[in-house]
Amino acid sequence: MIKSALVAAAAVAFSAPAALAGPYVNVESNSGFTGADYQGAVTDLHVGYEGGLGESAGYYLQAGPALVAADGEDLETELSGKAGLGIDVTENLNIYGEVSFITDDADNFYGVKSGVKYTF
C-alpha cells in the first residue's frame, strides 16, 4: 500500500517542460513522506521530445525507466512516462495539462495534471 501511494504520488508530481527545443533527457527524483516518516523515492530516467504547435502552444512527450525505492524494500524498475501541452492565452497567461503513467506488478497508475500560470 505504501509503495502504491508513493508510485502514484510520483507519477503526478509537478514537473515543467524545458524550452521548446527537440529531443532531451530528463532525470527527476520525487521523494515521499508521511509526516516525518520517509516512505521512499521514485527516480525517472526519461528521454523525450518537445516541440511547438503554432506560435502560442507547445507539447512534450517523455518516457523511460523509473527506479522505485520504497523504504525498506528492494529497488524495483518500472516504466513511466508523461505527455503535456501548454497554450499561451495571452503574453502573461499560460494554461497547461499533463497525463502520466507508471507501471506496477499489480496495477498501472495514471495521473492527470492541469493548471494556469500567470507571469508578472
N, C-alpha and C positions, 0 to 999 in steps of 0.2 A: 504494500500500500504506500509506504513512504517513497519507494522508488518510483511508483507510478505518478505520485504527486510531483516529485522532483522533475521527472521527464516532461510531464505536462506543462509545468511552470517554465521550464527551459524552452520548450517549443514555442511558447507565446511571449517570450521575453522581448523587451523592446530592443530594436536594433535599427539603425538608419543606413540606407544605401549610400555608397560613396558617390562622388561626382560622376556624371554620365560619361563613361569612357571606354566601354567594351568589356573584355574579359578581366577578371580579377580573382584574387584569393582572399577569403575572409576567415580568420581564426577568431572564435569568440567563445569565452567561457562564462557560464552562469552558475553561481552557487546558490544553494537554498538553505534557509534557516527556519526553525520554528522557535520563536523567542531567541534565546542564545544558543540553542542546540543545533549544531551543524548537521544537515541532512545529506549533503553531497554536492556534486557538481556535474555539469554536462559541458563538454568542450566540443564545439562544431569545427570541423576542418573542411570548409566548403570551397568549391570552385564555382564561379558564377559569371554571368554576363548581364550587362546593363546597357540600356540604350534610350534614345529619345523617341517620343511619339509626337511629331509635330514640334511646334515651338514652345509649348507650355506643359508638356507631360513627359514622364519618364517611367521606365519599368526596370525590374531586375528579377533574375532567376538564379538560384544557387542551391547546390546540394553536395552532399558528401558524407563521410563517416562522422558519427557522433560518439565520443568516448563518455560513457555513463559511469561515474564513480560515486555510487551511493555509499554513505558512511557505513563501514563495517562489512561491506560486500565486495566481491571481486569486480574488477573493471570489466565492463561489457562494451562491445562495439555495436552500434545500431546505425541505421541510415536516416539522415534528416535532410530537410530542405525547406526552402521558402520562396515565395514569389510575391512581388509587390508592385504597386502602381502609385504614382504621385501626380497630381494635377495642380498647376498654378492657376488659381481662380482669379487672383489679382497679383500685382507685384509683391505684395506683402502677405498674401494668404494662400496656403497650400493645403489641399486635402489629400489623404493617403490611405491606403489599405494594404494589408498583407495577409496571406494564408501560409500556414506552415504545417509540417508533419514531422513525426519521428516514429520509427518502427519500435516494436517491443515483442517479446516472445508471446505474450498473451493477447495484447491488443495494440493497435496502432493509435497514436494520439494526433489530434489535429487542432490547430489554433487559428483564430481569426482576429485581426487587429485592425482598427481604423482610427483615424484622428484628424485633427485640424491643427495646423502650425501657422502661427502669426508672428512675423518678424517685425521689429521696430526699426 
